[in-house]
């Protein structure tokens, strides 16, 4: 019985996020999963100078989407997953994401990652007042 105590203690530290063996840097330890997610590069659009990544991670039948932007303002920027490609985006947003604030956004979608990846692109817009100006985009379909 005494031999099991150190093993149980080590496992509980890892499961509560106390160890780094679980993997990626996930803000606030929102999700710890055994299956590796997908990271999409977000390229600057319309001379914004804003770039970043979108990391999609499966969480059971849900998907966590973490956006990390550089060069982003402190103000809220809408973000969505759209159909199409960055070169030919369908402006009707398919899946809304949490606004990017201070360069960060975390959304948990109630759909599996395979369905999210079929969406087309991750897109960030200039501001809540100027949603027609796209500042960053990353194609999902080319990353399957």
MIVONU-917580 format. One line per 2 residues: number of its first residue (from 1); for each residue x, y, z of N, C-alpha, C, CB. Coordinates in Angstrom, 1 decimal, decimal comma. Glycine has a CB too. Example, Ala and Ser with C-alpha at 12.3 -4.5 7.8 and 13.67 -1.06 7.14 Angstrom:
1	13,2/-5,7/7,8/12,3/-4,5/7,8/13,2/-3,3/7,8/11,3/-4,5/9,0 | 12,8/-2,2/7,1/13,7/-1,1/7,1/12,9/0,0/7,9/14,1/-0,6/5,7
END
This chain:
1	0,8/-1,2/0,0/0,0/0,0/0,0/0,9/1,2/0,0/-0,9/0,0/1,2 | 2,0/1,2/0,8/2,8/2,4/0,8/3,5/2,6/-0,5/3,9/2,2/1,9
3	3,7/1,6/-1,3/4,3/1,8/-2,7/3,4/2,5/-3,6/4,7/0,4/-3,2 | 2,1/2,4/-3,5/1,2/3,1/-4,4/1,1/4,6/-4,1/-0,1/2,4/-4,3
5	1,3/5,0/-2,8/1,1/6,4/-2,5/1,9/7,4/-3,3/1,5/6,6/-1,0 | 3,2/7,2/-3,6/3,9/8,1/-4,4/3,4/8,2/-5,9/5,4/7,8/-4,5
7	2,9/7,0/-6,4/2,4/7,0/-7,8/1,1/7,7/-7,8/2,2/5,5/-8,2 | 0,2/7,6/-6,8/-1,1/8,3/-6,8/-0,8/9,8/-6,7/-2,0/7,7/-5,7
9	0,1/10,2/-5,8/0,4/11,6/-5,6/0,9/12,2/-6,9/1,4/11,8/-4,5 | 1,8/11,5/-7,6/2,4/12,0/-8,9/1,3/12,2/-9,9/3,5/11,1/-9,4
11	0,4/11,2/-10,0/-0,7/11,2/-11,0/-1,6/12,4/-10,7/-1,4/9,9/-11,0 | -1,9/12,6/-9,4/-2,8/13,7/-9,1/-2,2/15,1/-9,5/-3,2/13,7/-7,7
13	-0,9/15,2/-9,3/-0,2/16,5/-9,7/-0,3/16,7/-11,2/1,2/16,5/-9,2 | -0,1/15,7/-11,9/-0,2/15,8/-13,4/-1,6/16,1/-13,8/0,3/14,5/-14,1
15	-2,6/15,4/-13,3/-4,0/15,6/-13,7/-4,5/17,0/-13,3/-4,8/14,5/-13,1 | -4,0/17,6/-12,3/-4,5/18,9/-11,9/-3,7/20,0/-12,5/-4,4/19,1/-10,4
17	-2,8/19,7/-13,4/-2,0/20,7/-14,2/-0,8/21,2/-13,5/-2,9/21,9/-14,4 | -0,4/20,5/-12,4/0,8/20,9/-11,7/2,1/20,5/-12,4/0,8/20,3/-10,3
19	2,1/19,6/-13,4/3,3/19,2/-14,1/3,2/19,6/-15,5/3,4/17,7/-14,0 | 4,4/19,6/-16,1/4,4/20,1/-17,5/4,4/18,9/-18,5/5,7/20,9/-17,7
21	4,3/17,7/-18,0/4,4/16,5/-18,9/3,1/16,4/-19,7/4,6/15,3/-18,0 | 2,1/17,1/-19,4/0,8/17,0/-20,1/1,0/17,6/-21,5/-0,3/17,7/-19,4
23	1,8/18,7/-21,6/2,0/19,1/-23,0/2,0/20,6/-23,1/1,0/18,6/-23,9 | 1,1/21,1/-24,0/1,1/22,5/-24,5/0,7/23,5/-23,4/0,1/22,6/-25,6
25	1,1/24,7/-23,7/0,7/25,9/-22,9/-0,7/26,2/-23,2/1,7/27,1/-23,1 | -1,6/25,8/-22,3/-3,0/26,1/-22,5/-3,4/27,1/-21,4/-3,9/24,8/-22,5
27	-3,8/28,3/-21,8/-4,2/29,3/-20,7/-5,2/28,8/-19,7/-4,7/30,6/-21,4 | -4,9/29,0/-18,4/-5,7/28,6/-17,3/-6,0/27,1/-17,3/-7,0/29,4/-17,4
29	-5,2/26,4/-18,0/-5,4/24,9/-18,0/-6,9/24,5/-18,4/-5,0/24,3/-16,7 | -7,4/25,3/-19,4/-8,8/25,0/-19,8/-9,0/23,6/-20,2/-9,2/26,0/-20,9
31	-8,1/23,1/-20,9/-8,3/21,7/-21,4/-7,0/20,9/-21,3/-8,9/21,6/-22,8 | -7,0/19,8/-20,8/-5,9/18,9/-20,9/-6,4/17,6/-21,6/-5,3/18,6/-19,4
33	-5,9/17,4/-22,7/-6,3/16,2/-23,5/-5,2/15,4/-24,0/-7,2/16,7/-24,7 | -5,5/14,1/-24,3/-4,4/13,2/-24,7/-4,2/13,3/-26,2/-4,8/11,8/-24,4
35	-5,2/13,8/-27,0/-5,0/13,9/-28,4/-4,4/15,3/-28,7/-6,3/13,7/-29,2 | -3,4/15,4/-29,6/-2,8/16,7/-29,9/-3,7/17,5/-30,8/-1,5/16,4/-30,6
37	-3,7/18,8/-30,6/-4,5/19,7/-31,4/-3,8/20,1/-32,7/-4,9/20,9/-30,6 | -4,4/21,1/-33,4/-3,9/21,6/-34,6/-3,7/23,1/-34,4/-4,9/21,3/-35,8
39	-2,5/23,5/-34,9/-2,2/25,0/-34,8/-2,2/25,5/-36,2/-0,8/25,2/-34,1 | -2,9/26,6/-36,4/-3,1/27,3/-37,7/-2,4/28,6/-37,6/-4,6/27,4/-38,1
41	-1,6/28,9/-38,6/-0,9/30,2/-38,6/-1,9/31,3/-39,2/0,4/30,2/-39,5 | -2,0/32,4/-38,5/-2,9/33,5/-38,9/-2,0/34,6/-39,5/-3,7/34,1/-37,8
43	-2,1/34,8/-40,8/-1,3/35,8/-41,5/-2,0/37,2/-41,5/-1,1/35,4/-43,0 | -1,2/38,2/-41,6/-1,7/39,6/-41,6/-2,5/39,9/-42,9/-0,6/40,6/-41,5
45	-3,5/40,7/-42,8/-4,3/41,1/-43,9/-4,5/42,6/-43,9/-5,7/40,4/-43,9 | -4,7/43,2/-45,0/-5,0/44,6/-45,2/-4,0/45,5/-44,5/-6,4/44,9/-44,7
47	-2,7/45,1/-44,5/-1,6/45,9/-43,9/-1,7/46,1/-42,4/-1,6/47,2/-44,5 | -2,5/45,2/-41,7/-2,7/45,4/-40,3/-1,4/45,2/-39,4/-3,7/44,4/-39,8
49	-0,5/44,3/-39,9/0,7/44,0/-39,2/0,4/43,0/-38,0/1,3/45,2/-38,6 | -0,9/42,5/-38,0/-1,3/41,5/-36,9/-1,1/40,1/-37,5/-2,7/41,8/-36,5
51	-0,4/39,3/-36,7/-0,3/37,9/-37,0/-0,6/37,1/-35,8/1,2/37,6/-37,6 | -0,6/35,8/-35,9/-0,9/35,0/-34,8/-1,1/33,5/-35,1/-2,0/35,5/-34,0
53	-1,7/32,8/-34,1/-2,0/31,4/-34,3/-3,4/31,1/-33,7/-1,0/30,5/-33,6 | -4,0/30,1/-34,3/-5,2/29,5/-33,8/-4,9/28,1/-33,4/-6,4/29,7/-34,8
55	-5,1/27,7/-32,2/-4,8/26,3/-31,8/-6,2/25,7/-31,5/-3,9/26,2/-30,6 | -6,5/24,6/-32,2/-7,7/23,9/-32,1/-7,4/22,6/-31,4/-8,5/23,6/-33,4
57	-8,1/22,3/-30,3/-7,8/21,1/-29,5/-9,1/20,4/-29,2/-7,0/21,5/-28,2 | -9,1/19,1/-29,4/-10,3/18,3/-29,1/-10,5/18,2/-27,6/-10,3/17,0/-29,8
59	-11,7/18,3/-27,1/-12,0/18,1/-25,7/-13,3/17,3/-25,7/-12,2/19,5/-24,9 | -13,1/16,0/-25,8/-14,3/15,1/-26,0/-14,9/15,4/-27,4/-15,3/15,2/-24,8
61	-16,2/15,6/-27,3/-16,9/16,0/-28,5/-17,0/17,5/-28,8/-18,3/15,4/-28,5 | -16,2/18,2/-28,0/-16,1/19,7/-28,2/-14,7/20,1/-28,7/-16,4/20,4/-26,8
63	-14,6/21,4/-29,0/-13,3/21,8/-29,5/-12,9/23,1/-28,9/-13,3/22,0/-31,1 | -11,8/23,2/-28,3/-11,3/24,5/-27,7/-10,5/25,2/-28,8/-10,4/24,2/-26,5
65	-10,8/26,5/-29,0/-10,0/27,3/-30,0/-9,4/28,4/-29,2/-11,0/27,9/-31,1 | -8,0/28,4/-29,3/-7,2/29,5/-28,6/-6,6/30,3/-29,6/-6,2/28,8/-27,6
67	-6,9/31,6/-29,7/-6,2/32,6/-30,6/-5,2/33,4/-29,8/-7,3/33,5/-31,2 | -4,0/33,5/-30,4/-2,9/34,3/-29,8/-2,4/35,2/-30,9/-1,8/33,4/-29,2
69	-2,6/36,5/-30,7/-2,3/37,5/-31,8/-1,1/38,4/-31,3/-3,5/38,4/-32,1 | -0,2/38,8/-32,2/0,8/39,8/-31,9/0,4/41,0/-32,8/2,2/39,2/-32,3
71	0,7/42,2/-32,2/0,4/43,4/-32,9/-1,1/43,8/-32,7/0,7/43,3/-34,3 | -1,8/43,1/-31,9/-3,2/43,4/-31,7/-3,5/44,5/-30,7/-4,0/42,1/-31,3
73	-4,5/45,3/-30,9/-4,8/46,3/-29,9/-5,5/45,7/-28,6/-5,8/47,4/-30,5 | -5,6/46,5/-27,6/-6,2/46,1/-26,4/-7,7/45,9/-26,6/-5,9/47,1/-25,2
75	-8,3/46,7/-27,5/-9,8/46,7/-27,7/-10,2/45,3/-28,3/-10,2/47,8/-28,6 | -11,5/45,0/-28,2/-12,1/43,8/-28,7/-12,1/43,7/-30,2/-13,5/43,6/-28,1
77	-11,7/42,6/-30,7/-11,7/42,3/-32,1/-12,5/41,1/-32,4/-10,2/42,2/-32,7 | -13,6/41,1/-33,2/-14,4/39,9/-33,4/-13,5/38,9/-34,2/-15,6/40,3/-34,3
79	-13,9/37,6/-33,9/-13,2/36,5/-34,6/-14,2/35,5/-34,9/-12,1/35,9/-33,7 | -14,1/34,8/-36,0/-15,0/33,8/-36,5/-14,3/32,7/-37,3/-16,1/34,5/-37,4
81	-15,0/31,6/-37,5/-14,6/30,6/-38,5/-15,6/30,8/-39,6/-14,6/29,2/-37,9 | -15,1/31,0/-40,8/-15,9/31,2/-42,0/-15,7/30,1/-43,0/-15,6/32,6/-42,7
83	-16,6/30,0/-43,9/-16,5/29,1/-45,1/-15,6/29,8/-46,1/-17,9/28,6/-45,7 | -15,0/29,0/-47,0/-14,1/29,6/-48,0/-12,7/29,4/-47,7/-14,5/31,0/-48,3
85	-11,9/30,4/-48,2/-10,4/30,4/-48,0/-10,1/31,9/-47,7/-9,6/29,9/-49,2 | -8,9/32,1/-47,2/-8,5/33,5/-46,9/-8,5/34,4/-48,2/-7,1/33,5/-46,3
87	-8,3/33,7/-49,3/-8,3/34,5/-50,6/-9,7/34,7/-51,1/-7,5/33,7/-51,7 | -10,7/33,8/-50,7/-12,1/34,0/-51,1/-13,0/33,6/-50,0/-12,3/33,1/-52,4
89	-13,1/34,5/-49,0/-13,8/34,2/-47,8/-15,3/34,5/-48,0/-13,2/35,0/-46,6 | -16,1/33,6/-47,5/-17,6/33,9/-47,4/-17,8/34,8/-46,2/-18,4/32,5/-47,3
91	-18,3/36,0/-46,4/-18,4/37,0/-45,3/-19,4/36,6/-44,3/-18,7/38,3/-45,9 | -20,3/35,7/-44,6/-21,3/35,3/-43,5/-20,6/34,4/-42,5/-22,5/34,6/-44,2
93	-20,5/34,8/-41,3/-19,7/34,1/-40,3/-20,4/32,7/-40,0/-19,5/34,8/-39,0 | -19,7/31,7/-40,1/-20,3/30,4/-39,8/-20,3/30,0/-38,3/-19,5/29,3/-40,6
95	-19,2/30,3/-37,7/-19,0/29,9/-36,3/-18,4/31,1/-35,5/-18,2/28,6/-36,1 | -19,1/31,8/-34,6/-18,5/32,9/-33,9/-17,5/32,4/-32,8/-19,6/33,7/-33,2
97	-16,5/33,1/-32,6/-15,5/32,8/-31,6/-15,5/34,0/-30,6/-14,1/32,6/-32,1 | -15,0/33,8/-29,4/-14,9/34,9/-28,4/-14,0/36,0/-29,0/-14,3/34,4/-27,1
99	-14,4/37,3/-28,8/-13,6/38,4/-29,3/-12,1/38,2/-28,8/-14,1/39,7/-28,8 | -11,2/38,7/-29,6/-9,8/38,8/-29,2/-9,6/40,1/-28,4/-8,8/38,7/-30,5
101	-9,1/40,0/-27,2/-8,9/41,1/-26,4/-7,5/41,0/-25,9/-9,9/41,2/-25,2 | -6,7/42,1/-26,0/-5,3/42,1/-25,7/-4,6/40,9/-26,3/-5,1/42,0/-24,1
103	-5,0/40,6/-27,5/-4,3/39,6/-28,3/-4,6/38,1/-28,0/-2,8/39,7/-28,2 | -5,7/37,9/-27,2/-6,0/36,5/-26,7/-7,5/36,3/-26,8/-5,5/36,3/-25,3
105	-7,9/35,0/-27,1/-9,3/34,6/-27,2/-9,3/33,1/-26,9/-9,9/34,9/-28,5 | -10,3/32,7/-26,1/-10,5/31,3/-25,8/-11,9/31,0/-26,0/-10,0/30,8/-24,4
107	-12,3/30,0/-26,8/-13,6/29,6/-27,1/-13,7/28,1/-27,0/-14,2/30,1/-28,4 | -14,7/27,5/-26,4/-15,0/26,1/-26,4/-16,3/25,9/-27,3/-15,1/25,5/-25,0
109	-16,1/25,3/-28,4/-17,2/25,1/-29,3/-17,9/23,7/-29,0/-16,8/25,2/-30,8 | -19,2/23,7/-29,1/-20,0/22,5/-28,9/-20,0/21,6/-30,2/-21,4/22,8/-28,3
111	-18,9/21,3/-30,7/-18,8/20,5/-31,9/-17,4/19,8/-32,0/-19,1/21,3/-33,2 | -17,3/18,6/-32,6/-16,0/18,0/-32,7/-15,1/18,7/-33,6/-16,2/16,5/-33,2
113	-13,8/18,5/-33,4/-12,7/19,2/-34,1/-12,9/18,9/-35,6/-11,4/18,8/-33,6 | -13,3/17,7/-36,0/-13,4/17,4/-37,5/-14,4/18,4/-38,1/-13,8/16,0/-37,7
115	-15,5/18,6/-37,4/-16,5/19,6/-38,0/-16,0/21,0/-38,0/-17,8/19,5/-37,1 | -15,3/21,4/-37,0/-14,7/22,7/-37,0/-13,7/22,9/-38,1/-14,0/23,0/-35,6
117	-12,8/21,9/-38,3/-11,8/22,0/-39,4/-12,4/22,1/-40,8/-10,9/20,8/-39,3 | -13,7/21,7/-40,9/-14,3/21,7/-42,2/-14,8/23,2/-42,5/-15,5/20,8/-42,3
119	-14,7/24,1/-41,5/-15,2/25,4/-41,6/-14,6/26,3/-42,7/-15,1/26,1/-40,4 | -13,3/26,1/-43,0/-12,7/26,9/-44,0/-11,5/27,8/-43,5/-13,7/27,8/-44,6
121	-11,8/28,9/-42,7/-10,8/29,8/-42,2/-11,1/30,3/-40,8/-10,6/31,0/-43,2 | -10,1/30,7/-40,1/-10,2/31,5/-38,9/-9,9/32,9/-39,3/-9,3/30,9/-37,7
123	-10,8/33,8/-38,9/-10,6/35,2/-39,4/-10,8/36,1/-38,2/-11,7/35,5/-40,4 | -9,9/37,2/-38,1/-10,0/38,2/-37,1/-10,3/39,5/-37,8/-8,7/38,3/-36,2
125	-11,2/40,3/-37,2/-11,6/41,6/-37,8/-11,1/42,7/-37,0/-13,2/41,7/-37,8 | -11,0/43,9/-37,6/-10,3/45,1/-37,0/-10,9/45,5/-35,6/-10,4/46,2/-37,9
127	-12,2/45,6/-35,6/-12,9/46,0/-34,3/-14,4/45,7/-34,4/-12,6/47,5/-34,1 | -15,0/45,9/-33,2/-16,5/45,7/-33,2/-17,2/46,8/-34,1/-17,0/45,8/-31,8
129	-16,5/47,9/-34,3/-17,1/49,0/-35,1/-16,8/48,8/-36,6/-16,6/50,3/-34,6 | -15,7/48,1/-36,9/-15,2/47,9/-38,3/-15,0/46,4/-38,5/-13,9/48,7/-38,5
131	-16,2/45,8/-38,7/-16,1/44,3/-38,9/-15,9/43,9/-40,3/-17,4/43,7/-38,4 | -15,9/44,9/-41,2/-15,7/44,6/-42,7/-14,2/44,6/-43,0/-16,3/45,6/-43,5
133	-13,3/45,1/-42,1/-11,9/45,0/-42,4/-11,3/43,8/-41,6/-11,2/46,4/-41,9 | -10,7/42,9/-42,4/-10,1/41,7/-41,9/-8,6/42,0/-41,6/-10,2/40,5/-42,9
135	-8,2/41,6/-40,4/-6,8/41,9/-40,0/-5,9/40,7/-40,0/-6,8/42,6/-38,7 | -6,5/39,5/-39,9/-5,7/38,3/-39,9/-6,6/37,1/-40,3/-5,1/38,0/-38,5
137	-5,9/36,1/-41,0/-6,7/35,0/-41,5/-5,8/33,8/-41,6/-7,3/35,3/-42,8 | -6,4/32,6/-41,3/-5,6/31,4/-41,5/-6,5/30,3/-42,1/-5,0/30,9/-40,2
139	-6,1/29,6/-43,1/-6,9/28,6/-43,8/-6,8/27,3/-43,0/-6,3/28,3/-45,2 | -8,0/26,7/-42,6/-8,1/25,5/-41,9/-7,9/24,3/-42,8/-9,4/25,4/-41,2
141	-8,5/24,3/-44,0/-8,5/23,2/-44,9/-7,1/22,8/-45,3/-9,4/23,5/-46,1 | -6,2/23,7/-45,5/-4,8/23,3/-45,9/-4,0/22,7/-44,8/-4,1/24,6/-46,4
143	-4,6/22,7/-43,6/-3,9/22,2/-42,4/-4,5/20,9/-41,9/-4,0/23,2/-41,3 | -5,3/20,2/-42,7/-5,9/18,9/-42,2/-4,9/17,8/-42,3/-7,1/18,6/-43,0
END
